[in-house]
Amino acid sequence: MKDPLAKNSLEDVLEFNALFQSILNALDEAIYVIDRSKKVVYCNDLTEKLMNVKREDFVGKEYVNFLESIYNADKELASSQSMAMHTIEDGVERHVENYYLWNATGDDGFEADVRATPLFGEAGEVKAVLVRIKKSRV
């Protein structure tokens, strides 16, 4: 496979994208990305399964609205409880072990290790946050 950063044909880019998607879906962690505008821009297959959410109901939506629906709380409270929202604001990585997460329907949950990692732009600004969730062993 050619260098994905070199000038490539559309076919090369699509092939690399498909390979990258396969890699992300093979991980044993649910991962999703929230951009600076606080919208979910990506989630892998395990995110859908663990969080009991359809990709089309999650990606492209405001993350705080998702939190609000799960926790049945107003936006301010839901946002204040989110590691990812804090990481978007201050660029500090956060990690919590054995954190109890509710799924999207709010009727079931699980313990997990959760990490919110800032993704920085060239100028050092936070461009997005990568959230990784690994279900705890019971």
LINRA-V240973 format. One record per residue. SS is DSSP state (@ for helix, = for strand, . for the rest). PHI is phi as a letter, one per 40 degrees, with the letter a starting at -180 (NA if undefined). NEAR is the number of other C-alpha atoms within 8 Angstrom. Layout:
ss | phi | near
SS | PHI | NEAR
SS | PHI | NEAR
This chain:
ss | phi | near
. | NA | 3
. | c | 6
. | c | 5
. | c | 9
. | c | 5
. | c | 6
. | c | 5
. | b | 10
. | c | 6
@ | d | 6
@ | c | 7
@ | c | 10
@ | c | 10
@ | c | 8
@ | c | 8
@ | c | 10
@ | c | 8
@ | c | 8
@ | c | 8
@ | c | 8
@ | c | 9
@ | c | 8
@ | c | 8
@ | c | 8
@ | c | 9
@ | c | 6
. | c | 7
. | c | 6
. | b | 10
= | c | 14
= | b | 12
= | a | 13
= | b | 12
= | b | 16
= | c | 11
. | d | 10
. | c | 5
. | g | 11
= | b | 12
= | c | 15
= | b | 10
= | a | 8
= | a | 13
. | c | 12
@ | c | 8
@ | c | 11
@ | c | 14
@ | d | 12
@ | c | 8
@ | c | 9
@ | c | 9
. | f | 10
. | b | 12
. | c | 7
@ | d | 8
@ | c | 6
@ | c | 8
@ | b | 11
. | c | 11
. | g | 9
. | b | 10
= | c | 9
@ | c | 11
@ | c | 10
@ | c | 9
@ | c | 11
@ | c | 11
@ | d | 12
@ | c | 10
@ | c | 12
@ | c | 9
. | f | 6
. | b | 9
. | c | 7
@ | d | 10
@ | c | 6
@ | c | 8
@ | d | 13
@ | c | 10
@ | c | 8
. | c | 6
. | c | 8
@ | d | 8
@ | c | 11
@ | c | 10
@ | c | 11
@ | c | 15
@ | c | 14
@ | c | 7
@ | b | 6
. | g | 9
. | c | 8
. | c | 9
= | b | 9
= | a | 8
= | b | 8
= | c | 7
= | f | 8
= | c | 9
= | c | 8
= | b | 8
= | c | 13
. | c | 13
. | c | 10
. | c | 8
. | g | 10
. | b | 6
. | a | 7
= | a | 9
= | a | 9
= | c | 10
= | a | 13
= | c | 13
= | b | 12
= | b | 12
= | b | 14
= | b | 12
= | c | 14
= | b | 9
= | c | 10
. | c | 8
. | c | 5
. | c | 5
. | g | 6
. | c | 7
= | c | 13
= | c | 11
= | a | 12
= | b | 16
= | c | 13
= | b | 13
= | b | 11
= | b | 11
= | b | 10
= | d | 9
. | c | 9
. | c | 3
. | b | 2
